[in-house]
């Protein structure tokens, strides 16, 4: 681990595009300002570890779902042919084409 000393308002560069600035020092707390590209995630370590645990749990749940045996599919109802039925479709029993 690289250990650097910085005073308030001093900055550390990581690569060309990440800046870490000591913003404030109070007793045993140091406040840091971090400037990084928007595609670089920046989290406190405890938040990062919680995200990793949640991602691992979700991935495990997905694997368990995939590993389940597939349920047999229900047989589809037979398709009706395009032929007209000989039964009446009118409530009074009359045939539609016979008025």
Secondary structure, DSSP 8 states (H G I E B T S, - for coil): -------TT-EEEETTTEEEEEEEEETTEEEEEEE--TTS----HHHHHHHHHHHHHHHHHHHHHHHS-------------SS--SS--STT---GGG-
